[in-house]
Amino acid sequence: MTDRVCINLSYAVPNDKAAEVENIFSTHGKWMTEFYSDGTDHLLNAYFTKAPEFKDPTDPSKGETGNTLFTINEQFASMESVQRHVENASKNDYFPDFAKILEDYGKVLSMGGSVYVSIR
């Protein structure tokens, strides 16, 4: 499993900024779809998620915090593929906004992590 190298990012975004953030992330997803349309030599898998942030995740009846949680999860064939991804993504005109979102709302930034359990 260690040949897979990951980028995993998580964010807590105020609900009033969530649509703006989702738009930038969707733009990144569209770029990735096109950039990696040639196959899986570099990008093996990617998915983006969003969910309400609950005051108590074990008891959603206690209500929400007013934030939306976003994650970006990308699996690559190698660290070189991660570096290639970052280099090319940073050339996009939306990337300054993407970087600002990470600066303002980023909670976890994992670059180069490995997959140690994969179910499917």
N, C-alpha and C positions, 0 to 999 in steps of 0.2 A: 504493500500500500504506500510506502514512503516515496514512490516515484511521483505521486500526485502532490502538487504544491498549491497552496490556497491563498487567496485574499479573502478575509472575512472582516466586514465593517459593520458596526452597529451605531445607531443614532437614536436619540430621544429628541423629538421635534415638537415644539408647541403646535397644538392643533391649528391655530390660525396661520401657520407657515407650512403645514403639511402638504397642501396641494402644490405649492411652489416647489418644494423639495421633491415630491413625487414626479413632477414634470421634468426636472433636471435628471433624476434617476432614470426615468423612462427614455429620455433622450440618450443617455449613456447606453441603455439596453438596446435601443435601435441601432446605435453605432456598432455595438458589439455584434449584433445579429448580422449586419452587413460585413464588418471587418473579418469575422470568423466564418463566413459562408462557405469557405473552401474546405471545411472538414474539421477534424479533431487533432490535427498535428500539434496545436498549441492549447486551445481552450477545450477542456474535456466536458465541462458542465458549468452552468451558472443559473442562479435564481435569486430573485429579489423578493423580500417580504415586507408587509406592513401589518401592524396590529395596534389596537388601543393599548396604552400603558395603564394597567390596573393598580390601584393603591395596594391591593393584596392579591397577587396573581393566583393564590390558592383559593381565594374567595371573591370572584368578580362582583358579587352583590354589594361589596363595599364601595364600588364606584371606580371611576377613572381619575387619573391624575391631571388630565388636560393635555397630555402629550400623545403623539403617535410614535411608535417604535418602528424603525426601518432597519432591515439588514440587507446587505449585498454579500453574496456568497459565490465565489468563483474558483473553480478547480482548473489547474493548468498542468501540462505535461512535464514541466521542469521550471526551475528558478529562472532560467534564461527566458522562458515563455512569459513569466510574470514580469520580468524587466522589459521585455518587448511590449507587453500590454501597457504598462505604465508609460513608457516612452511614447507610444502612439496615441494613447488616450489623452495625454497631456497636450497634444497638438490641436485638439478640438476647441472650437470657439466657446463651447459651454464649460470647459474645464475650470476656468477661474471660479465660476459659480459652484461647481462640484467641490473644489478645494475649500471654498469659504463655508460650505455646508459642513464639511468635515471639521473645520476649525471651530465653528459655532456650536454644533450639535453632536459631534462624534464622541462616542463613549468607549468603543473598542476598535482598535486598528491592529489587525493581525495580518502581516505580510510574510509569506513564505512558510506558513504553517503546513503541517502534514496531516493527511487523513490516516487515523489509526484504527478506526472502525467504520465500515461501510456495509449497510444492510442490503440495499438494492442499488 
